[in-house]
Amino acid sequence: MPPPDPRLSVFRIDNLSEPEIWEIGFKKVISKMNQPRNLYGRADIQALNILENNLQIEPDNTPPRHANIIGWPELKEERKSIAQELAAKASLRLHTS
């Protein structure tokens, strides 16, 4: 689900190796959180799936490769429905140490 603002923070991972993708997660996400956290997995989804749901990808590259998914409908039920559809199309990748 998108946060209340509603801008869903994502990273564009095209042309990156698995270690490079996990490095983004650890260095650009987990290390920036207020409380210590673990990174257990990630959900990978094609940009086309985002666009097919009338959402947009807004790159800001702060940090590099960062973007926001924007254009979410106002109604919570509609946002939830889109989030469920995107989750069904995403690939779960678990981190193994």
Secondary structure as the mmCIF struct_conf table of DSSP 4:
data_model
#
loop_
_struct_conf.conf_type_id
_struct_conf.id
_struct_conf.beg_label_comp_id
_struct_conf.beg_label_asym_id
_struct_conf.beg_label_seq_id
_struct_conf.end_label_comp_id
_struct_conf.end_label_asym_id
_struct_conf.end_label_seq_id
BEND BEND1 PRO A 4 ASP A 5
STRN STRN1 LEU A 8 PHE A 11
TURN_TY1_P TURN_TY1_P1 ASP A 14 ASN A 15
HELX_RH_AL_P HELX_RH_AL_P1 GLU A 18 ILE A 24
HELX_RH_PI_P HELX_RH_PI_P1 GLY A 25 VAL A 29
HELX_RH_3T_P HELX_RH_3T_P1 ILE A 30 LYS A 32
BEND BEND2 MET A 33 GLN A 35
STRN STRN2 GLY A 41 ASP A 44
HELX_RH_AL_P HELX_RH_AL_P2 ALA A 47 GLU A 52
TURN_TY1_P TURN_TY1_P2 ASN A 53 ASN A 54
STRN STRN3 GLN A 56 PRO A 59
BEND BEND3 THR A 62 PRO A 63
TURN_TY1_P TURN_TY1_P3 PRO A 64 ARG A 65
STRN STRN4 HIS A 66 ILE A 70
BEND BEND4 GLU A 74 LEU A 75
HELX_RH_AL_P HELX_RH_AL_P3 LYS A 76 LYS A 89
BEND BEND5 ALA A 90 ALA A 90
STRN STRN5 SER A 91 LEU A 94
#
